[in-house]
Amino acid sequence: MKTVRVITYLCLGIGALASLYSCTNSTTPEPEIRSTAALQIAVEGAPLLLIYNWNSGSHCLETKITLTENAGISTTINKVDLKFLKGSTVRETRTLSGGNLAANGKLSFDVNLCISDIHDALSIDVAGVNANNQQITSSKNVNIEYISNLQGTYEGPSMGVNGGIKFTDNLTLEITQEGKILTGSWAIADGGPSGTLSGTIVGDDVTAIMELVIPCTGLLNVEATIEGNGFLFKGLFKGTTYCRGDMEGEFSVNRQ
């Protein structure tokens, strides 16, 4: 009993002298554990195609961003920042409204927007709070590929040699563009030859085939370039027609 009293009095004395110390057993509180949900970001159509818009004079893209929660914790997404990069520098930012992401669920955003300049990449930064009141963040970078817009009508001169005979004609192209894919038709003025067009865009270069339908059949391989976001379309063609044999030449057409 004496031993117990001595320890008790000693503890009380020490407590009175220095409140920073204690004679009772104690443990240091554990720091709050902050876990991050396994939040996956998926982007449809990467690399993203940035296409010039003739109506607005800006550059536009369309895609779908899907968030997937893999940790089994429901999360409130506060915002999704879209940061357009030139190199490592952020040049433009757009912000999407958030939403509720169920545990192990998906949340999608349809993106259709236009920006003022051409950029190299898009950084997608997501921020929210999960059901455990923990801050959740995730990010993803996606490359951007710029392509010109050839949708529309083009007219201009075409000249070359067909079966050893030189020609100079006025060429009209009617082009439909779906991403990098071109389809359409071509015709020579005043009831001349005509046919179909199909090809692809890579940067400012176009590889295409002009198929001759009237007045006979034939195939012409086209290598062309684009200038002024698609205002000028010019190139070379070479192939064979069943009217006069081999044909080769050049064209330079402007958007109408």
Buried (B, 14 or more C-beta within 10 A) or exposed (E): EEEEEEEEEEBEEEEEEEEEEEEEEEEEEEEEEEEEBBBEBBBEEBEBBBBBBBEEEBBBBBBEBEBBBEBEBBBEBBEBBBBBBEEEEEBBEBEBEBBEBEBEEEBEBEBEBBBEEBBBBBBBBBBBEBEEEBEBEBEBBBEBBBBBBBBBEBEBEBEBEBEEEEBEBBBBBBBEBEEBEBBBBBBBEEEBBBBBBEBEBEEBEBBBBBBBBEEEEBBBBBEBBBEEBBBBBBBBBBBBBEBBEEBBBBBBBBBE
